[in-house]
Every structure is written in C-alpha cells, then in structure tokens.
C-alpha cells in the first residue's frame, strides 16, 4: 500500500517537476546532483499533504479498512489473468 499511497505519487511528481524545469529552461539546463533536494522538496511538498495521503489510504482500502476495495482489485486481476490464459 505504501507504493500506491506515498512513493508512486512522489516519484511521478518528481518526474513532472524535472520536466517542468527542463521546459522552463528550454532544454538548456541539466539536472545535477546539487539540485536534487530542491526538486525533491517541490515534489514532496505537493504530494505529502495529510488530506492527499488520507484519500490515497481510503482508495486502497487500508484506512478506514474496506475489504471490498481489495477484493474488487483482486477479482479484476483474477478475471484478467483468466482471460489471458484462455487466449493462449
């Protein structure tokens, strides 16, 4: 769940922030180690807000506990796997 709730959104926002910086510089700036924390902090600040984290935990069914969210995800996965096996 932490990948869905915290790390995937952080990684996606970090990539978007790098893209924005590259676009603003018209491709002339490069990404260097010394700019890592500045870019990381922008991504962290926009994704690690309590209300966003709560929504993501709700979406995964972790908190508040909602087994239906998990069961639906697994049943959809099982159906996709079954269809793939039938096609072979």
C-alpha positions in Angstrom: 0.0 0.0 0.0 2.8 2.5 0.6 3.8 2.3 -3.0 0.3 3.3 -4.0 -0.2 5.8 -1.2 3.2 7.5 -0.9 6.0 6.5 -3.2 4.3 6.2 -6.6 2.8 9.7 -6.4 6.1 11.1 -5.1 8.0 9.6 -8.0 5.5 10.8 -10.6 5.6 14.3 -9.2 9.4 14.3 -9.0 9.5 13.4 -12.7 6.9 16.1 -13.6 9.0 18.7 -11.6 12.1 17.7 -13.6 10.1 18.1 -16.8 8.8 21.5 -15.8 12.3 22.7 -15.0 13.6 21.4 -18.3 10.8 23.1 -20.2 11.3 26.4 -18.4 15.0 26.4 -19.4 14.1 25.5 -23.0 16.2 22.4 -22.7 19.4 24.3 -21.8 19.6 23.3 -18.1 20.8 20.0 -17.0 19.8 18.1 -13.8 22.7 18.0 -11.4 23.2 16.3 -8.0 23.2 19.7 -6.3 19.7 20.4 -7.5 18.3 17.1 -6.3 17.0 18.3 -2.9 15.3 21.4 -4.4 13.4 19.3 -7.0 12.7 16.6 -4.4 11.3 19.1 -1.9 8.9 20.6 -4.5 7.6 17.1 -5.2 7.5 16.2 -1.5 5.6 19.4 -0.6 2.9 18.8 -3.3 2.3 15.1 -2.6 2.8 14.7 1.1 -0.2 16.7 2.3 -2.3 15.0 5.0 -5.5 15.3 3.0 -4.0 13.6 0.0 -2.4 10.8 2.0 -5.8 10.1 3.7 -7.5 10.0 0.3 -4.9 7.5 -1.0 -5.2 5.3 2.0 -9.0 5.3 1.5 -8.6 4.4 -2.2 -6.5 1.4 -1.3 -9.0 0.2 1.4 -6.3 0.3 4.1 -7.9 3.1 6.2 -10.6 3.1 7.1 -10.5 -0.7 6.5 -12.6 -1.6 3.4 -12.1 -5.2 2.3 -14.3 -4.6 -0.7 -11.7 -2.3 -2.3 -9.1 -5.0 -2.0 -11.4 -7.8 -3.1 -12.6 -5.9 -6.2 -9.0 -5.2 -7.2 -8.0 -8.9 -6.8 -11.2 -10.1 -8.6 -10.4 -7.8 -11.5 -6.9 -9.1 -11.6 -8.1 -12.7 -11.5 -10.5 -12.1 -14.3 -7.8 -10.6 -16.5 -5.5 -13.5 -15.8 -8.2 -16.0 -16.6 -8.9 -14.3 -19.9 -5.3 -14.2 -20.8 -4.9 -17.9 -20.1 -7.9 -18.8 -22.2 -6.5 -16.9 -25.2 -3.3 -19.0 -25.2 
